[in-house]
Amino acid sequence: MAVREVLAGMPWWVKWIAIPLIALFVFGGLIGAVLAFVAELLFKVLLFVALVGGLVYLVRRFKSSSSGGGW
């Protein structure tokens, strides 16, 4: 039997309430872990961009303030 045939005879609340709740119960930890990983990755990317931006700002500031010579 196909899934569509099995679900065709079920009430609407089974398809739209009970099955998603069971999926959240079974896979809730996995979903939470994936969301936490994505949030942590986004934070690290933003932190990296901010640090590189700050480094570029400092290098440009000190380069323009120093007169001509190198090291």
C-alpha positions in Angstrom: 0.0 0.0 0.0 1.2 3.4 -0.8 1.4 6.1 1.9 -1.1 8.2 0.0 -3.7 5.4 0.1 -3.2 4.8 3.8 -3.5 8.5 4.7 -6.6 8.9 2.4 -8.8 7.2 4.9 -7.6 9.1 7.9 -9.2 12.1 9.4 -7.6 15.5 8.9 -6.4 15.9 12.4 -4.3 12.7 12.1 -2.6 14.0 9.0 -2.0 17.6 10.2 -1.7 17.3 14.0 -1.0 13.8 15.2 1.7 12.8 12.6 3.7 16.0 12.9 3.6 15.8 16.8 4.9 12.2 16.6 7.6 13.3 14.2 8.6 16.1 16.6 8.6 13.7 19.5 10.8 11.1 17.7 13.1 13.5 15.8 13.0 16.5 18.2 16.5 16.0 19.5 17.9 15.7 16.0 16.0 18.8 14.8 17.3 20.7 17.9 20.8 19.6 17.3 20.7 20.7 13.6 19.2 24.1 14.6 21.9 24.6 17.3 24.6 23.7 14.8 23.3 26.1 12.2 23.0 28.9 14.8 26.6 28.2 16.1 27.9 28.2 12.5 26.2 31.5 11.8 27.6 33.0 15.0 31.1 31.9 14.1 30.8 33.3 10.5 29.6 36.6 11.9 32.4 36.7 14.4 34.9 35.9 11.7 33.6 38.7 9.5 33.7 41.2 12.4 37.2 40.3 13.3 38.5 40.5 9.8 36.7 43.8 9.3 38.3 45.2 12.5 41.7 44.0 11.4 41.3 45.7 8.0 40.2 48.9 9.7 43.2 48.9 12.0 45.7 48.2 9.2 44.3 51.0 7.1 44.2 53.4 10.0 47.8 52.8 11.0 49.0 52.6 7.4 47.5 56.0 6.7 48.8 57.6 9.9 52.4 56.4 9.5 54.5 58.4 7.2 55.9 56.7 4.1 58.5 54.3 5.5 58.0 50.6 6.0 59.0 48.5 8.9 
